[in-house]
Amino acid sequence: MLNRFVSIQSLHTAVLALLACCCTSYALSEPSAGWALPGGSQGGGHFSTATQITPDNVSDLEIAWVHRSGDFRQGDNFLDGLSGTKPLQSSWQATPILIEDQLVICTPFNRIIAVDASTGEERWSFAPDINLDAFGMPRCRGVTQWQDDRVTAGDVCHNVVIAPLMDARIVGLDALTGDRCTFGDKETLDLSVGLGPYQEGFYMLNTPPVIVNNTLITGGSIADNITTKVPSGVIRSYDLLSGDLLWAWEPLGDPAQRSAGTTEESENSAESVPSSSQQDTDDPPDLAYQRGTTNSWSFLSVDPNLGLVYVPTGNTSPDYYGGQREGLDFYSSSVVALRIDTGEVAWHFQTVHHDIWDFDVPSQPTFFDWEREGEPVLGLAQTTKQGYVFLLNRETGEPLFPVTETAMPQGAVAGDFTAPTQPVPSKPRSLFELPGDNDLLWGLTPWDKGACADTLEKVRYEGPFTPPATEGALHMPSAFGGHNWGGPAIDSVRGKLIVNTLHMGTILQLLPREECGPEAGPDPVAPGAFILEPGEGTPYCNRRWLGFVSPLGIPCTPPPWGTLASIDLQTGEVDWQVPLGTTRDMAPFPFWFIQGSPNLGGPVATASGLTFIGATADHFLRAFETETGVELWKGRLPTSGHGLPITYQLQEDSAQYVVIAAGGHAVLGTPPGDHLIAFKLPDKK
């Protein structure tokens, strides 16, 4: 995406990192405002009670300290790396957590590091033995923590850092020393058990699990569009005291409906076409879970009072052709509420029927409080790649505002089908579709716009949910969103949901199997480099351009390409939606004036009325006034910051810090980096 446009950025731009901080701590001294979990709480929300930094003084923020891990790789950006000449550059998407007076974070290489939260001085690190060459784009989105009450406070392995590793292991580390902690007699939790043989890199742990009491629950990340035989997307629960598996939930749907090849009788599901089974009869004996099923790669949430864990699900493999699924996508692209004790399904809400667009649910199901006719309601907000925000009752899964089954374009490739309707919330409105008259095509010059028009004439486009096609199809939004893994912030003081949106499209072309050779056809339908994904086990491979762009790499759709918006949770109305970022660092001067940058990441809200966010392709951390959407401050970074910023205050009379990891992103073409950066107000004289 944008790689040619991005590649003309100044080679002298430095690489920097931001990721900020707030964590509630356990034993020694509880922070005045903490950040104990990556999402801020067990139900996400990215909210801090800190009030020292306000709309009135935020413009005074300055860098307090910088930590550099050394863990980054130059490599190629995503599309240039397809040539295979060099590995992909590293991409840092991690969020630190605060444990007592130190921040703990993982690097793209899965090294776990603890730094002093006031100075950035490194205290300890743990480097796992991982073959980094097996992972195209090494990544880690964070760690979490657990308290073992069998161990005396202050002793080794009382506070334990729980770290997911790319090679399907989970390790425990003492929070104060980095020493290894075991789970009963088990040194690690090995999630490769039961998956059968698979190629290294096809199953990964990139996102920290959820923990409630002594129970750990996790999904896993599956390689996209490779084969129907990738490992299972099973959700598993473990006893941290013994390391034993408690339960496993496979997202298989109703067996009777799957054997009939349809799930049309079920609410929020669509008809499926029978084809060849995804489970071979000659599978190896160590295969306990069905291959290719829906997975959950993003952050889970847990409500101990309701006894439910909330799972955002992705797609049955592969993403863009579903003719072979036989009803296995019953739970795809859904929010699924499982009972913590048993793994049984309490309810599920499907956001996309028979998803053949890679519109998996990408972000943490986020809790908020709501009111109906004077009665309190436990709410759940789910942002989606389509740009829709579904507001649900988290006890029942029922929508808080009407959701309409809306007719969408029909006509899939041979062997597949499209669901006749898709769920569209009445409130809030789509954040991807901006109000007013908006032309589909745009160009920096008339020639550029004309080239975009030529590309559009070659491909199929009928608005949202245009099905994949052999001639090529424009997908608006793309598989990157809309919204992505960063998720929303909830300002619980003001009753607002704040979320960033990517406003771009991609082009996808399905190729019949006989055309899936090394060249994949002599006449690509769009300019620029593309990904060829095999989709083995189906009649098609696919060719994917990561952006709908001109020959110069400039987006063909009009700016803003990124926005930040606020939604009133009680009324469902959009309060404001403003451009997020600029084209600085994407293009040479004087082309810095375009408002609204491609973005991946998420916001953080504070009780004082501020929203902090990095995420953009330009190299800044920004602060917005939550009530109005006015940008109040931006701090320059060495490179883009795509982790979640956090904020914390160790004591009532000490400084409030805002921290972000700035490490760039291979897909956005921003330079790699290893900077963990903290900002604070100047010391009082």
VOTOR-255236 format. One record per residue (C-alpha): x, y, z; residue in three letters. Coordinates in steps of 0.5 Angstrom, whole numbers, plus 500, padded with zeros to 3 digits. Layout:
<recs>
XYZala
...
</recs>
This chain:
<recs>
500500500met
503507498leu
510504497asn
512508491arg
509514494phe
512513501val
519511498ser
520518496ile
520520503gln
527523505ser
532518506leu
535522512his
528521516thr
530518523ala
527512526val
523514533leu
518510537ala
512512542leu
508508546leu
505510552ala
503508559cys
498507564cys
498501569cys
495499575thr
500496579ser
500490585tyr
504490590ala
509495592leu
506502591ser
500503587glu
500508582pro
496514582ser
494512575ala
496506572gly
496501566trp
496494568ala
493491562leu
495493554pro
488495553gly
488499560gly
483494563ser
480487562gln
474490557gly
479495554gly
477502553gly
484505553his
482510559phe
486513564ser
484517570thr
490521570ala
488529570thr
495532570gln
496534563ile
490538561thr
487541554pro
490548557asp
498545558asn
498539553val
502544548ser
508544554asp
509537553leu
517535552glu
521529551ile
522526558ala
526520556trp
528515551val
529508551his
532504545arg
533496545ser
537495538gly
531490536asp
529493529phe
531490522arg
532495516gln
530490511gly
525492505asp
518495506asn
512490505phe
511490497leu
519491496asp
520485500gly
516481496leu
522480491ser
525476496gly
532479496thr
532481503lys
527480509pro
522485511leu
523490515gln
521490523ser
514493525ser
513495532trp
506495534gln
507493542ala
504497548thr
507497554pro
504495561ile
506498568leu
508494574ile
509497580glu
514503578asp
517499571gln
514499564leu
514492561val
514491553ile
516486548cys
520488542thr
519485534pro
524480536phe
520478542asn
525480547arg
521482553ile
524488557ile
523492563ala
525499564val
524504570asp
518508568ala
521515571ser
527514567thr
527509562gly
533506564glu
533498563glu
532494569arg
532487565trp
531483559ser
529476557phe
531474550ala
527467547pro
530462543asp
526464536ile
528463529asn
526470527leu
528468519asp
521463520ala
517469521phe
516474515gly
514480519met
516479526pro
512482531arg
509482538cys
503487541arg
505486548gly
505482554val
500482560thr
501480568gln
498475573trp
499475580gln
500468584asp
497468591asp
501462593arg
507466593val
509471598thr
508478595ala
515481594gly
518474593asp
520471586val
514469581cys
509473585his
508478580asn
509474573val
509477566val
506473561ile
509473554ala
506470548pro
512468543leu
511468535met
513460536asp
506458539ala
509458546arg
507462552ile
512464558val
512467565gly
517471568leu
518474574asp
516482574ala
522485578leu
528480576thr
526477569gly
527470572asp
523464569arg
517462572cys
514455571thr
506453570phe
506447575gly
511443572asp
511446565lys
516451563glu
512454558thr
505453555leu
506450548asp
500451544leu
503447538ser
500441542val
494438538gly
495442532leu
499437528gly
505438523pro
505445520tyr
510450517gln
513454522glu
510461522gly
503459520phe
501459527tyr
503465532met
502468538leu
502476537asn
497478542thr
497477549pro
492473552pro
487474557val
487472565ile
482472570val
484469577asn
488463575asn
485462568thr
489464562leu
485464555ile
488465548thr
487464541gly
492464535gly
494468529ser
494464523ile
497465516ala
492468511asp
491465504asn
496460504ile
492454504thr
486451507thr
490446511lys
493451516val
492450523pro
486450527ser
483457530gly
481453536val
481458543ile
484454549arg
484455556ser
489454561tyr
490453569asp
496457570leu
497454577leu
498447574ser
499449566gly
494444565asp
489445559leu
482446562leu
478447555trp
478448548ala
473451544trp
473450536glu
469455532pro
465449528leu
458451528gly
452447529asp
454440526pro
447438523ala
448445519gln
455444517arg
453437514ser
447439510ala
452445508gly
448451510thr
447455516thr
441459513glu
437457519glu
441461524ser
441468526glu
446472523asn
449467518ser
448466511ala
447460506glu
454456505ser
455451499val
458444500pro
464443497ser
470438499ser
472438506ser
477441510gln
479435514gln
482430511asp
481423513thr
489421513asp
490427518asp
496425523pro
494422530pro
497428534asp
492433530leu
486434535ala
483440532tyr
480441525gln
485445520arg
483452517gly
477454522thr
476461524thr
481464529asn
482470533ser
488473533trp
486480536ser
485482544phe
480478548leu
476481553ser
473478560val
468480565asp
469476571pro
462478574asn
458475568leu
463469567gly
464471560leu
470472555val
469475549tyr
472473543val
473477536pro
474472530thr
477472524gly
476468517asn
475461516thr
481460511ser
483462506pro
480469506asp
477471499tyr
474464497tyr
469460501gly
466455497gly
470450501gln
468452508arg
461447508glu
459452514gly
465452518leu
464460517asp
458460522phe
462463527tyr
467467522ser
467475523ser
463475530ser
464477537val
463470541val
461470548ala
464464551leu
463462559arg
469462562ile
469456566asp
467451560thr
468454554gly
461454552glu
458459547val
453464551ala
451468545trp
455470538his
453476534phe
456476526gln
458482523thr
459479516val
456473513his
460469509his
466473509asp
470473503ile
473480504trp
478479510asp
473483514phe
475479520asp
473482527val
480486528pro
480489535ser
478488543gln
471488544pro
470494549thr
466495555phe
462501557phe
456503561asp
449505557trp
442507560glu
436505557arg
429508560glu
433510566gly
436503567glu
443501567pro
445496561val
452493560leu
455495553gly
460492549leu
463496543ala
466493537gln
469496531thr
470493525thr
474493518lys
468495515gln
468502519gly
461500522tyr
461500530val
456495533phe
454497540leu
451491543leu
448488550asn
454484553arg
450480557glu
445478551thr
449480545gly
443484543glu
444491539pro
443497543leu
441500536phe
437497530pro
441493526val
438492519thr
440486514glu
441490508thr
442488501ala
449488498met
452486491pro
451479489gln
455474484gly
461471486ala
466467482val
464459480ala
463455486gly
462460491asp
456465493phe
455471497thr
450472502ala
444476500pro
444481506thr
449484511gln
448487518pro
448495518val
448498524pro
443504524ser
447508529lys
453510529pro
453511522arg
459508518ser
465512520leu
468510513phe
463513509glu
464521510leu
458525510pro
457530504gly
459529496asp
465525495asn
468523488asp
471516488leu
477518484leu
482523486trp
489525483gly
495529485leu
495531477thr
490530472pro
494525469trp
494521476asp
487521476lys
486519469gly
491513471ala
486511476cys
480512472ala
483507467asp
484502473thr
477502475leu
474501468glu
478494468lys
475492475val
469490478arg
466495483tyr
459496486glu
460499492gly
461496499pro
462488499phe
463488492thr
465480491pro
472478489pro
472477482ala
477474476thr
477480473glu
479484479gly
475487484ala
476494488leu
475493496his
473499499met
474499505pro
480494504ser
482488509ala
486493513phe
480497515gly
476501516gly
478500523his
484495525asn
487492531trp
488498535gly
481499537gly
477505540pro
478509547ala
472510551ile
472516555asp
468514561ser
467521564val
464524558arg
461518555gly
464518548lys
468513544leu
474515540ile
476511534val
481512528asn
479510521thr
483508515leu
480511508his
483507503met
481501498gly
485495495thr
484491489ile
484483489leu
483479483gln
482471484leu
486467479leu
483460476pro
488455479arg
491453472glu
493461472glu
497460478cys
504460476gly
510464478pro
508470473glu
501469475ala
499472468gly
502477464pro
497483464asp
496485472pro
490489472val
493495477ala
499498477pro
505497482gly
507491486ala
502485488phe
502479493ile
501473490leu
497468495glu
496461493pro
490459497gly
491452496glu
485447497gly
481451493thr
480452485pro
483459486tyr
489463488cys
489471489asn
493477487arg
492483491arg
495490491trp
495493498leu
493500495gly
488502490phe
494507487val
496511481ser
503509478pro
506514482leu
503510488gly
499516490ile
492513493pro
486514487cys
481515493thr
480523495pro
483525502pro
483524508pro
486517508trp
485517515gly
480520520thr
479520528leu
472521530ala
468521537ser
461517538ile
456519543asp
455512546leu
448514549gln
445517543thr
449513537gly
451520534glu
458522531val
460528535asp
466530530trp
470526525gln
477530523val
483528519pro
488525522leu
495526520gly
498529514thr
502527508thr
509529511arg
514524511asp
510520506met
512525500ala
517531499pro
516538501phe
511542499pro
507536498phe
506536506trp
499539506phe
494534505ile
490532511gln
489525513gly
494520513ser
494512512pro
494509519asn
494503524leu
494504531gly
489506536gly
487512541pro
488513549val
483518552ala
484521559thr
479524564ala
482531563ser
479531556gly
485529552leu
485524546thr
493521545phe
494517538ile
500516534gly
498511528ala
499515522thr
504515517ala
507521519asp
512521525his
508524530phe
504523537leu
498528537arg
493530543ala
486532541phe
481535545glu
476530546thr
470534546glu
471538540thr
476534536gly
481540535val
488538535glu
492541541leu
499538540trp
504534536lys
510531538gly
515529533arg
518522533leu
524519529pro
519514525thr
511513526ser
508510532gly
503504531his
503501538gly
498504543leu
500510547pro
499509554ile
499514560thr
501514567tyr
502517574gln
506513579leu
504518585gln
499524586glu
505529586asp
509526581ser
509527573ala
504524569gln
508521563tyr
505519556val
509513552val
509510545ile
513505542ala
516508535ala
518503530gly
515504524gly
511499520his
513495513ala
506495510val
505503511leu
513504508gly
515508514thr
522506517pro
523501522pro
526503529gly
527501536asp
525508540his
520507547leu
519515548ile
516518554ala
513525554phe
511529560lys
510537562leu
516541564pro
519540571asp
516546576lys
521551577lys
</recs>
